[in-house]
Amino acid sequence: MQSIFTFPRGIFCNAFLTFAVLFALSGCSDSEQIRTYETRKPDDVYAENHVEGSKPPERVAPPMMSAPSTETVGEPARMFGAMVRVGDQTWFYKLTGPVDEVNELVPQLREYVVSMKYENGQPVLTKPEGWEQLPGNQFRYATMKIPAESGDLEMSISPLPSSEEEVLAAVANINRWRGQLGLGEIKSTDIESAGDDPTLEISKATQDGRTIYFVNLVGEQQATGMRPPFAG
C-alpha cells in the first residue's frame, strides 16, 4: 500500500510567513535608508579659509534692471550711450531711436553728458530748451524726453555701483549694448585705443579727471528683454 506523507497545516503556514518576512527585509538596501546630514554655516567655512582679521563679503542686492525696450524688434536703430564713473557709482546715459534722427542729436547729447555736474555723487540735471524731465522709477534715476521729427525720444539715466576694473566694466556694458543691436563684441584694446571722434562707434572724453565712454551704434533692435547694466 502506497503511503502519503503530509505536513501539518500550522507548520506550513508558519514557514510561509517566515519566508515572506525575510524576503521583504532583504529588499531594503542601504540606499533606501534615511540619512541625515549636517550643513556648515558660511561664516564658519569662510573663517577656515581666510586670514585672521578679514571680514566675510557683504551680501549684495541684485543689480537694478533696465526698463523694457519700446523699440520695434528688427527695425534699424541708432543707439547713443555713455557711461562715467563718479565716486563709487557708474552713471549710464542711453537713447535709442531712428538712425538719422538720433544721429542729428548725437552732438547735443554728447555735450550734455560732458558738461554734467555732480554733487554728492549724483548728476545735477538740467533741461535744455525743448527737453522734458520725467520722474524716476524703479528702473531709472530719471528720463529725459527729447523732441524729434518722428516723436519724442527718451534718454534714460541710471546708476550702478562701480567695479574695481573700470575698463573691463566699460567693455562688458558696451558689448551688452552692442548685443541689443545684433552687433558683435569688442575687446579691451578697442576701447583703450578709442579717440574723441563722436561719429565713431566708440569714443572717449574727459571731465574733471573722469573718463566718459561713448557709443554711437547702428544695428537692428533685438528682442533682448530687460538686461541690466553690469556693475562689474
SVG drawing of the C-alpha trace seen along z (x, -y; Angstrom):
<svg xmlns="http://www.w3.org/2000/svg" viewBox="-4 -126 50 128">
<polyline fill="none" stroke="black" stroke-width="0.4" points="0.0,0.0 1.4,-3.5 1.7,-5.9 1.3,-9.7 3.3,-12.0 1.7,-15.3 2.9,-18.4 0.7,-19.7 -1.1,-22.8 0.1,-25.0 3.8,-24.3 3.3,-25.1 1.7,-28.4 4.4,-29.5 7.1,-28.6 5.5,-30.5 5.1,-33.7 8.7,-33.4 9.9,-33.2 7.8,-36.2 9.2,-38.4 12.8,-37.5 12.2,-38.2 10.7,-41.7 13.6,-42.6 16.2,-41.5 14.8,-44.2 15.8,-47.1 19.2,-48.1 21.4,-50.8 20.4,-53.3 16.9,-53.3 17.7,-54.0 17.0,-57.5 20.2,-59.5 20.9,-62.7 23.5,-65.4 24.9,-68.4 25.5,-71.7 28.0,-74.2 27.4,-77.9 29.0,-80.1 30.8,-82.2 32.5,-79.1 33.7,-78.0 34.9,-81.5 36.8,-81.6 38.8,-78.4 39.8,-79.7 40.8,-83.3 43.4,-85.1 42.6,-86.3 41.1,-89.7 39.4,-89.6 35.6,-90.0 33.1,-87.9 31.9,-89.6 28.7,-91.5 25.6,-90.2 25.0,-92.5 21.5,-93.2 20.8,-92.3 21.7,-95.0 19.0,-97.4 17.2,-96.2 16.8,-98.4 13.4,-99.3 11.9,-97.2 12.8,-98.5 10.0,-100.2 11.8,-99.9 10.4,-97.7 12.3,-94.5 14.1,-94.1 13.9,-97.8 17.1,-99.7 18.1,-101.8 20.9,-104.0 21.9,-104.0 23.7,-106.8 25.2,-105.6 27.5,-107.0 28.9,-105.8 31.0,-107.7 32.3,-106.7 31.6,-109.1 32.9,-108.0 31.6,-104.6 29.0,-104.6 28.8,-104.5 26.2,-106.6 24.6,-105.3 23.0,-107.5 21.2,-105.8 18.9,-106.8 17.8,-104.6 15.7,-105.7 15.6,-106.2 19.0,-106.2 19.0,-109.6 17.2,-111.4 19.5,-110.1 22.5,-111.0 21.4,-114.6 21.1,-114.6 24.5,-113.0 26.5,-116.3 23.9,-117.7 23.7,-114.5 27.4,-114.2 27.8,-117.8 25.0,-117.3 26.9,-114.4 30.3,-116.1 29.0,-119.2 27.1,-117.4 27.9,-118.4 27.7,-116.0 27.0,-116.8 27.2,-114.1 27.8,-111.6 24.6,-112.4 24.1,-114.4 22.7,-117.9 20.2,-117.5 19.4,-120.5 16.8,-120.8 18.0,-122.1 15.3,-124.0 12.5,-121.7 13.6,-118.9 11.3,-117.5 12.4,-115.7 10.3,-112.8 10.4,-111.5 12.5,-108.5 11.2,-105.0 12.5,-101.6 14.5,-101.3 15.9,-104.8 17.1,-107.8 15.5,-110.0 14.3,-110.1 14.8,-113.0 12.2,-113.3 13.7,-114.9 11.7,-116.1 12.5,-114.6 10.9,-114.6 9.0,-111.3 8.1,-112.0 9.6,-112.3 12.7,-110.2 13.7,-109.1 17.2,-109.1 17.4,-107.0 19.7,-108.0 20.6,-105.3 23.4,-104.4 25.0,-101.2 27.8,-100.5 31.2,-100.8 33.5,-97.8 37.3,-97.9 38.2,-97.3 36.8,-100.4 37.9,-99.3 36.6,-95.8 33.3,-97.0 33.0,-99.5 33.8,-96.8 31.1,-94.5 28.5,-97.2 29.4,-98.3 29.1,-94.6 25.7,-94.4 24.6,-97.5 26.0,-96.1 24.1,-92.8 20.9,-94.8 21.5,-95.9 22.7,-92.5 26.4,-93.6 29.5,-91.6 31.6,-92.1 34.7,-94.3 37.8,-93.8 39.6,-95.9 42.2,-97.0 39.3,-98.6 38.2,-100.8 41.7,-101.6 42.6,-102.9 39.4,-104.9 39.7,-108.6 37.3,-111.5 35.5,-111.4 31.8,-111.1 30.9,-109.8 32.8,-106.5 31.2,-103.5 33.4,-104.1 34.8,-107.3 36.0,-108.9 36.2,-112.2 37.5,-113.5 35.6,-115.5 37.1,-116.6 39.7,-113.8 37.0,-111.2 36.8,-109.2 33.5,-109.1 32.9,-106.3 30.6,-106.9 29.0,-104.6 27.3,-105.6 25.9,-102.3 23.7,-101.4 22.1,-98.0 18.7,-96.2 16.8,-96.2 16.9,-92.7 14.3,-91.0 16.7,-91.1 14.0,-92.0 15.3,-93.5 19.0,-93.4 20.8,-95.1 23.9,-97.2 26.9,-95.3 28.3,-96.5 31.5,-94.6"/>
</svg>
